[in-house]
Amino acid sequence: MDPMTQSTQISSSQGLADGQNSAAKESKLSVKDLIHWRDPKKSGLVFGLSMLLLLSLAAFSVISVVSYLLLALLCVTITFRIYKSVVQAVQKSNDGHPFKSLIEKDVSIPPETFRKHVDASLTYINRALKQMSRLFLVEDLVDSLKLAVVMWLLTYVGAVFNGITILILADILLFAVPPIYEKNKTQIDQYIDLARTQVNTTIGKLQEKLPGAVKRSKTE
C-alpha cells in the first residue's frame, strides 16, 4: 500500500475515533449542562416538563397521568396520519405512510446492552445490600447511630411532606443549586469545610465516649 494512502487512512480513522470520543463526552456531559443551564432553552424545557409531570402526579393518580399522556400522544399521531392521508388523496401522491421510517426503525434492545445494564445494576444492588447489612447489624456503632438519627429526622419530614412534594422540591433544587453553587463556589466551599470539620469533631468525641465503639483508623 502506498505510504501516503496508509497515512491518510490512519489520519481519517483517528479523526473518526476522536469524533466518536467527543460525541460520547458530550452525551455524558448533557445532564450536567442541563442542570447548570448551559443552554437556557433546553434546561427550561426539561425543567418545565419535569415540573408539569410531578404536579400532575400530585393532582392525579399515576394511572390517570400515564393514560392522559399516552392519549395525547395518540391523538397527535392519529391526527397527523389522517392529515397526511387527506393531503396525499388530494394531491394524488404516493408518499406512503408518514411514519414509515420510524416504523422500520429497529427499536429493540440488544442483548449485550441489556446484560451490561443488568450487571451494572447488580453491582450497585449488592453494594447497597452489603452496606445495609453492615449498618443494621451494627458493625460500626457510630455509623448505625447516624442512620438511626437520619431515619428519625425523616419521620418528621414524612409527616410534613408526601413523596411527590419531596420530588417536586428535589427537582427545584436540582435546577437551582448547581448555578448558585457555580457562582459562589469559593464561599460555599468554605462553609462546607467548616461544617464538615465541626461534624467530624463532634463524631470523634462521641465515638470516644461510646462504650464498645470501634475506632476506625484514619488513612487520609
Sequence and secondary structure as in RCSB ss.txt:
>XXXX:A:sequence
MDPMTQSTQISSSQGLADGQNSAAKESKLSVKDLIHWRDPKKSGLVFGLSMLLLLSLAAFSVISVVSYLLLALLC
VTITFRIYKSVVQAVQKSNDGHPFKSLIEKDVSIPPETFRKHVDASLTYINRALKQMSRLFLVEDLVDSLKLAVV
MWLLTYVGAVFNGITILILADILLFAVPPIYEKNKTQIDQYIDLARTQVNTTIGKLQEKLPGAVKRSKTE
>XXXX:A:secstr
  HHHHHHHHHHHHHHHHHHHHHHHHHHTHHHHHHTTSSHHHHHHHHHHHHHHHHHHHHS HHHHHHHHHHHHHH
HHHHHHHHHHHHHHHHT     TTHHHHSS     HHHHHHHHHHHHHHHHHHHHHHHHHHTTSSHHHHHHHHHH
HHHHHHHHHH  HHHHHHHHHHHHHHHHHHHHHTHHHHHHHHHHHHHHHHHHHHHHHHHSTT        
